[in-house]
Amino acid sequence: MKVLIVYAHPERRSLNGAINDFTVQRLRDNGHDVQVSDLYVMNWKAPLDANDVRERSGEAPFHASLDSKHAFENGLQSRDIEIEQDKLRWADTLILQFPMWWFSMPAIMKGWVERVYAYGFGYGVGEHSDTHWGDRYGEGAMAGKRAMIVVTTGGWESHYGPRGINGPIDDILFPIQHGVLFYPGFDVLPPFVVYQSGKMDDARLNETREALGQRLDRLWDDTPIAFRKQNRGDYAIPQLTLRDELAAGRTGFGAHID
Ligand SMILES: Cc1cc2nc3c(=O)[nH]c(=O)nc-3n(C[C@H](O)[C@H](O)[C@H](O)COP(=O)(O)OP(=O)(O)OC[C@H]3O[C@@H](n4cnc5c(N)ncnc54)[C@H](O)[C@@H]3O)c2cc1C
């Protein structure tokens, strides 16, 4: 298997650095090809802006999605974006690894998503009409590939439990798992979460490595989260609301899991 790890942490001698080293080693020991996009080391440019388009005249107003479409279709994207898109084409599996910062991914990783997921690549794929609202949510350029989040949190597991004050972890991660990953077509595996990272010691780190190692060994066998596919009949189109008879009476994120 070919695994791309997109990794965001500013310090290699950190818990995330140790987890990243372990992940790469375990996957290679299992015979997989691994590439790591270490965003801080790459000095990844996070803001999406007009500099992302080569040979752009400064006269027309910059439009984030239309300029992206034009650049993607005409080979005018900034080179760093093209390189990351090629890595995604190459990979069978994507791992996003990051510390949870303000209930999401660090800004540098959000900038990777915004810039690499170009119009025509990450979104705007397939027919868009009143009967087919694009190839997305289970279809798209990443269909057939798998993805998984590896995240560390300061908060305890109970803080992210069903009645925890932070909100359930599945809800916190929904915009990434359903939005960033399922939207362009990935099959999304359950996340690997390291809670209460401030209480890490050698013994706990060993337990964490053991548990993560088992997940990495089953990357291709584990069952993905059963997010409902947009174009399988569960949703009315073009309203894109879940049909009344499915998950009757339920609303919110959980209703979109079969
Ligand atoms: C801007 C910001 C926003 C945040 N927002 C949130 C949030 O919304 N929700 C939330 O839950 N948390 C939040 N946090 C906390 C954050 O998630 C944690 O600080 C982070 O997950 C810890 O990961 P790290 O790699 O930086 O750990 P580190 O700080 O590097 O290490 C954590 C612990 O692991 C130990 N350790 C590190 N490396 C090793 C090693 N090689 N071997 C053994 N032990 C080791 C360290 O001694 C330390 O005790 C936030 C933090 C910041 C800075």
The ligand as an ORCA input file, in Angstrom:
! r2SCAN-3c Opt
* xyz 0 1
  C      -3.108     26.649     20.310
  C      -3.554     25.430     21.062
  C      -4.879     25.080     21.032
  C      -5.313     23.925     21.697
  N      -6.633     23.576     21.621
  C      -7.038     22.417     22.185
  C      -8.390     21.965     22.035
  O      -9.225     22.603     21.377
  N      -8.757     20.813     22.639
  C      -7.874     20.068     23.367
  O      -8.268     19.006     23.884
  N      -6.569     20.461     23.489
  C      -6.142     21.601     22.924
  N      -4.832     21.970     23.009
  C      -3.867     21.027     23.639
  C      -3.158     20.231     22.540
  O      -4.088     19.389     21.875
  C      -2.029     19.436     23.122
  O      -1.098     20.342     23.615
  C      -1.388     18.531     22.083
  O      -2.297     17.542     21.655
  C      -0.166     17.838     22.659
  O       0.572     17.270     21.608
  P       2.130     17.600     21.442
  O       2.684     16.732     20.385
  O       2.305     19.080     21.267
  O       2.620     17.135     22.885
  P       3.903     17.547     23.725
  O       3.625     18.835     24.430
  O       5.143     17.456     22.928
  O       3.933     16.374     24.780
  C       2.843     16.059     25.618
  C       3.337     15.153     26.720
  O       3.956     14.007     26.164
  C       5.273     13.872     26.669
  N       6.144     13.433     25.585
  C       6.472     14.128     24.482
  N       7.304     13.417     23.713
  C       7.505     12.257     24.349
  C       8.282     11.115     24.067
  N       9.008     11.044     22.952
  N       8.257     10.105     24.963
  C       7.527     10.176     26.080
  N       6.754     11.242     26.401
  C       6.757     12.263     25.552
  C       5.675     15.247     27.147
  O       6.614     15.132     28.191
  C       4.379     15.813     27.621
  O       4.117     15.404     28.955
  C      -4.378     23.131     22.400
  C      -3.035     23.523     22.443
  C      -2.617     24.653     21.786
  C      -1.169     25.031     21.826
*
